[in-house]
Amino acid sequence: MNTSAVASQPAPTRARIGLAVILFITLLISYLDRVNVSVLIADPKFLADMGIAGQPARMGLLMTTFLFAYGLSNLVAGPIGSVMGPRKAMLLAVVLWAVSVGLGGLAGTFPMMIAARILLGVGEGLHWPMQSSFVKNWFPIQERAKANSAWLLGIMIGPMISMPILSAIVGSTGWRVSFGVLVLCSFLPMLLIWFFTSDQPSQSKYVNQAELTYIQAGQNQEVENAAAGSSARSFLTDSRFWLITIAFLSSASMFWGTVAWLPSYLKVARGFSWGQMGSLATLPYILGSVTVVASGYLADRVTRKAIFPIIALFGAAASIFAGANVGDNYDSALCMAAAIGFLGMGLATYWTMMQAIVSKAAVGAAAGVMNGVASLGSALVPTVIGLLIQSSGTYFSGLMFLVVIGALGGLSMVILSMRRA
């Protein structure tokens, strides 16, 4: 009789998997918007139209101003988004993206383009912390690393798709058309968020009681802070949180420094054609996609998750060092690709470790602080690299700057690992 009763109960739905797919698509589209300038600074027509040809420092400003606005927005908008709820906040963020890339396509001067990049940073700074709020609300602790790897995969797939596609569009029809394509892409996440998401699984018509019970049982395994009112103070005074933030800052700096200058490095310093550059600039993100997924699944089975960022940061630093020093152009491109692949190994675990030590009430604010600090710190990296290139006449010093950053971040994770994290 008991067996019959159990058999008659419906199986748990898997709506949380659908949510992870939506988070992935949303982040993917956001990275299409972010990295398009990496292709544009290798386009002579764009540089001439903006009046920045032969000025690497001003080229770097296109990424730096975005990252600076993005970092500030994370700090300010993270708590605001927590009040609005992740669904409404994310919808507003996507609307701001669409407006910003539309303005970018219409820009006739460099200051106008900078203004469009700032607006994009504001919108995307509102979006990012909400990803962590959704994961904290919807996934039991034993699935968090996989869930984080699922949406963070967009960081790699976005550039992987955009590099060859935008290179082809810019090379054949001009840089303004690329912005029009990005505006159209923004409508996909808007529709998905509007129709298929909710702040909590208990509010979703796609979640049955069996899935809700499973999610809540897994979340009950976590040790929450005693009072939501003290949660902000708890993570801000937790040295583990700041060690994770330092490592993520290092990872973000290496990622954005590479994203901003890799197409130009391949085309200018290594002499590859537009077609070759588009293909070779895609390879790093193919490798990164593999490592993001693999590390996400492995990290759910490992207690000391800090080992993944240690390998990621030291491995990326070693790869960039090798890429800068090797003589063969194709070997250099492969080394630079390996650097992004290594960085992918740590992405899911930064967020999984943070989510494990911060209460549900504070995770949006904590994600905003962590990503905001990383973005503000990494904002100057593309411009610093541009200045180093401009002053030295080569890319070597800029690449060595990234190597040092990677080593410092890896050291912070060694310290965290010694604390059994």
BALUMSE-361120 format. One line per 8 residues: number of its first residue (from 1); their letters; for each residue x, y, z of C-alpha. Coordinates in steps of 0.25 Angstrom, whole numbers, plus 2048, in hexadecimal, padded with zeros to 3 digits. Layout:
BEGIN
NUM	A	X Y Z | ...
***
This chain:
BEGIN
1	MNTSAVAS	800 800 800 | 80B 80A 804 | 813 806 7F7 | 806 809 7EF | 805 817 7F5 | 813 81A 7F2 | 812 816 7E4 | 806 81F 7E2
9	QPAPTRAR	80D 82B 7E6 | 811 834 7DA | 820 835 7D7 | 827 842 7DA | 827 84C 7CF | 834 852 7CB | 831 860 7C9 | 83E 864 7CF
17	IGLAVILF	845 85F 7C3 | 83D 867 7BA | 840 873 7C3 | 84F 870 7C1 | 84D 870 7B2 | 847 87E 7B3 | 852 883 7BC | 85C 87E 7B2
25	ITLLISYL	855 884 7A6 | 854 891 7AD | 863 892 7B0 | 867 88D 7A2 | 85F 899 79C | 866 8A2 7A6 | 874 89E 7A2 | 870 8A0 794
33	DRVNVSVL	86E 8AF 797 | 87A 8B0 7A0 | 885 8AA 797 | 881 8B0 789 | 88B 8BB 78C | 896 8B1 78C | 893 8AF 77D | 891 8BD 77A
41	IADPKFLA	89E 8C2 77F | 8A4 8B9 774 | 89C 8C0 769 | 8A2 8CC 763 | 895 8D2 75E | 890 8D2 76D | 89D 8D8 772 | 89C 8E3 767
49	DMGIAGQP	88E 8E6 76A | 890 8E7 779 | 89D 8EF 777 | 8A6 8E6 77F | 8AE 8DF 774 | 8BD 8DD 77A | 8B8 8E0 788 | 8B8 8D3 790
57	ARMGLLMT	8B6 8DA 79D | 8A8 8DF 798 | 8A5 8D2 792 | 8A7 8CC 7A0 | 89D 8D6 7A5 | 892 8D0 79E | 893 8C4 7A7 | 897 8CB 7B3
65	TFLFAYGL	88C 8D5 7B4 | 882 8C9 7B2 | 889 8C2 7BD | 889 8CE 7C6 | 87A 8D1 7C5 | 877 8C2 7C6 | 87F 8C1 7D3 | 878 8CD 7D9
73	SNLVAGPI	86B 8C8 7D5 | 86D 8BA 7DB | 870 8C1 7E8 | 864 8CA 7E8 | 85A 8C2 7E0 | 85D 8B5 7E7 | 855 8B9 7F3 | 84A 8C0 7EB
81	GSVMGPRK	848 8B4 7E3 | 846 8AB 7EF | 83B 8B5 7F3 | 835 8B4 7E5 | 837 8A5 7E4 | 840 89E 7DA | 835 89D 7CF | 831 8AC 7CE
89	AMLLAVVL	840 8B0 7D0 | 845 8A7 7C5 | 83A 8AC 7BB | 83D 8BA 7BE | 84C 8B7 7BB | 849 8B1 7AE | 841 8BD 7A9 | 84D 8C6 7AD
97	WAVSVGLG	856 8BD 7A5 | 84D 8BE 799 | 84D 8CD 79A | 85C 8CE 79C | 860 8C6 790 | 856 8CD 787 | 85D 8DA 78B | 86A 8D4 788
105	GLAGTFPM	866 8D1 77A | 862 8E0 778 | 86E 8E6 77F | 875 8F0 776 | 880 8F4 780 | 889 8ED 78A | 882 8F4 796 | 875 8EF 791
113	MIAARILL	87B 8E1 790 | 880 8E2 79E | 872 8E6 7A3 | 86C 8DA 79D | 876 8D1 7A4 | 874 8D8 7B1 | 865 8D5 7B0 | 868 8C7 7AC
121	GVGEGLHW	870 8C5 7B9 | 865 8CB 7C1 | 85B 8C1 7BB | 864 8B5 7BC | 868 8B9 7CA | 85A 8B7 7CE | 859 8AA 7C7 | 865 8A2 7CD
129	PMQSSFVK	861 8A1 7DC | 853 89C 7D8 | 859 890 7D2 | 85F 88C 7E0 | 851 88F 7E6 | 84A 886 7DD | 854 87B 7E0 | 853 87C 7EF
137	NWFPIQER	844 87C 7EE | 842 871 7E4 | 84D 867 7E7 | 850 85E 7F2 | 85F 85F 7F7 | 863 852 7F1 | 860 857 7E3 | 865 865 7E4
145	AKANSAWL	873 863 7DD | 86C 85C 7D1 | 861 868 7D1 | 86C 872 7D2 | 874 86C 7C7 | 867 86B 7BE | 865 87A 7BE | 874 87E 7BE
153	LGIMIGPM	875 876 7B2 | 870 882 7AB | 87D 88A 7AE | 884 880 7A4 | 879 87D 79A | 876 88C 798 | 884 890 793 | 885 883 78C
161	ISMPILSA	879 886 784 | 87B 895 783 | 88A 895 77E | 888 88E 771 | 87A 893 76E | 87D 8A2 772 | 88A 8A1 76A | 882 89C 75E
169	IVGSTGWR	878 8A7 75F | 882 8B2 762 | 88B 8AE 756 | 87F 8AD 74C | 874 8B7 750 | 87B 8C0 75A | 87B 8C2 769 | 86E 8C9 76A
177	VSFGVLVL	866 8BD 766 | 86D 8B5 771 | 865 8BD 77B | 858 8BB 774 | 85A 8AC 775 | 85D 8AE 784 | 850 8B6 786 | 848 8AB 780
185	CSFLPMLL	84F 8A0 788 | 84A 8A7 795 | 83C 8A4 793 | 83E 895 795 | 842 896 7A4 | 837 8A0 7A6 | 82C 896 7A2 | 832 88B 7A9
193	IWFFTSDQ	833 892 7B6 | 825 898 7B5 | 81E 88B 7B2 | 826 880 7B9 | 82C 885 7C6 | 828 889 7D4 | 830 88E 7E0 | 82D 881 7E8
201	PSQSKYVN	82A 873 7E4 | 81E 873 7EC | 818 87E 7E3 | 81A 877 7D6 | 80F 86F 7CF | 81A 866 7C9 | 81E 860 7D7 | 816 855 7DD
209	QAELTYIQ	816 852 7EC | 820 846 7EB | 82B 850 7E4 | 828 85B 7EF | 82A 851 7FA | 837 84C 7F4 | 83C 85A 7F2 | 839 85E 800
217	AGQNQEVE	83F 852 806 | 84C 854 800 | 84C 863 804 | 849 85F 812 | 857 859 813 | 85D 866 813 | 860 86E 81F | 85A 87B 81E
225	NAAAGSSA	85D 888 826 | 855 88A 832 | 84F 897 82E | 84D 89D 820 | 850 8AA 826 | 85E 8A7 829 | 861 89F 81C | 868 8AB 815
233	RSFLTDSR	871 8AD 821 | 874 89E 821 | 87A 89D 813 | 881 8AA 813 | 889 8A6 81F | 88B 898 81B | 89A 896 816 | 895 88A 80D
241	FWLITIAF	88C 893 805 | 898 89D 802 | 8A1 892 7FE | 897 88D 7F4 | 895 89B 7EF | 8A4 89E 7ED | 8A5 891 7E5 | 899 895 7DD
249	LSSASMFW	89F 8A3 7DB | 8AB 89C 7D5 | 8A3 893 7CC | 89B 89E 7C7 | 8A7 8A7 7C5 | 8AE 89C 7BD | 8A1 899 7B5 | 89E 8A7 7B1
257	GTVAWLPS	8AC 8AA 7AE | 8AC 89E 7A5 | 89E 8A1 79F | 8A1 8AF 79C | 8AF 8AD 795 | 8AF 89F 790 | 8A9 8A2 782 | 8B2 8AE 780
265	YLKVARGF	8BE 8A6 785 | 8BC 89B 77B | 8B9 8A4 770 | 8C4 8AF 772 | 8CF 8A8 77A | 8CE 89A 774 | 8C9 89E 766 | 8BD 896 764
273	SWGQMGSL	8B2 899 75A | 8A4 89D 75E | 89F 88F 75B | 8AA 889 763 | 8A9 893 76E | 89A 88F 76F | 89C 880 770 | 8A8 881 77A
281	ATLPYILG	8A1 88B 783 | 896 881 784 | 89F 875 789 | 8A1 87B 797 | 892 87B 79A | 890 86D 794 | 89B 868 79E | 895 871 7A9
289	SVTVVASG	887 86B 7A7 | 88C 85D 7A9 | 894 860 7B6 | 888 868 7BB | 87E 85C 7BA | 889 852 7BE | 88D 85A 7CB | 87E 85C 7CE
297	YLADRVTR	87B 84E 7CF | 888 84A 7D6 | 887 855 7E0 | 879 850 7E6 | 881 843 7EA | 88D 84A 7F0 | 88D 850 7FE | 899 859 7FC
305	KAIFPIIA	895 861 7F0 | 8A0 86B 7F1 | 8A9 861 7E9 | 8A1 865 7DC | 8A5 874 7DD | 8B3 871 7E1 | 8B5 868 7D4 | 8AD 873 7CC
313	LFGAAASI	8B5 87F 7D0 | 8C3 879 7D0 | 8C0 871 7C3 | 8BB 87E 7BC | 8C7 886 7C0 | 8D1 87B 7BB | 8C9 87A 7AE | 8CA 889 7AB
321	FAGANVGD	8D9 88A 7AF | 8DB 87E 7A5 | 8D3 885 79A | 8DA 892 79C | 8E8 88B 79A | 8E6 881 790 | 8EB 884 782 | 8E1 87D 779
329	NYDSALCM	8D4 884 777 | 8CB 878 778 | 8D1 873 784 | 8CF 881 78A | 8C0 881 787 | 8BF 873 78D | 8C5 877 79A | 8BC 883 79B
337	AAAIGFLG	8B0 87A 798 | 8B5 871 7A3 | 8B5 87D 7AD | 8A6 87F 7AB | 8A4 870 7AC | 8AB 870 7BA | 8A3 87C 7BF | 896 874 7BC
345	MGLATYWT	89A 86A 7C6 | 898 874 7D2 | 88C 87B 7CD | 881 873 7D4 | 888 871 7E1 | 88A 880 7E4 | 87B 881 7E4 | 878 874 7EB
353	MMQAIVSK	882 877 7F6 | 87B 885 7F8 | 86D 87F 7F8 | 871 875 803 | 876 87F 80D | 86B 88A 80A | 85D 88A 80F | 851 889 805
361	AAVGAAAG	84D 897 809 | 85B 89D 806 | 85F 895 7FA | 85B 8A0 7F0 | 862 8AB 7F7 | 86E 8A2 7F9 | 86F 89E 7EA | 86E 8AD 7E7
369	VMNGVASL	879 8B0 7F0 | 882 8A5 7EB | 87F 8A7 7DD | 880 8B6 7DF | 88D 8B6 7E5 | 892 8AD 7DA | 88D 8B5 7CF | 892 8C2 7D5
377	GSALVPTV	89F 8BC 7D7 | 8A0 8B6 7C9 | 89A 8C3 7C2 | 8A8 8C9 7C1 | 8AF 8BD 7BC | 8AB 8BF 7AD | 8B0 8CD 7AE | 8BD 8CA 7B5
385	IGLLIQSS	8C0 8BF 7AB | 8BD 8CA 7A0 | 8C7 8D4 7A7 | 8D2 8C9 7A9 | 8D0 8C5 79A | 8D1 8D4 796 | 8DD 8D7 79F | 8E5 8CB 79B
393	GTYFSGLM	8E1 8C9 78D | 8DE 8BA 78F | 8D3 8B1 796 | 8DD 8AA 79F | 8DD 8B3 7AB | 8CD 8B3 7AB | 8CD 8A4 7AB | 8D7 8A3 7B6
401	FLVVIGAL	8CE 8AC 7BE | 8C3 8A2 7BD | 8CD 897 7C1 | 8D0 89E 7CF | 8C1 8A0 7D1 | 8BF 891 7CF | 8CA 88D 7D9 | 8C4 897 7E4
409	GGLSMVIL	8B6 891 7E2 | 8BB 883 7E3 | 8C2 886 7F0 | 8B6 88B 7F6 | 8AF 87E 7F3 | 8BB 876 7F9 | 8B8 87E 806 | 8A9 87A 805
417	SMRRA	8AD 86C 803 | 8B5 86B 80F | 8A8 86F 817 | 8A2 863 811 | 899 86A 807
***
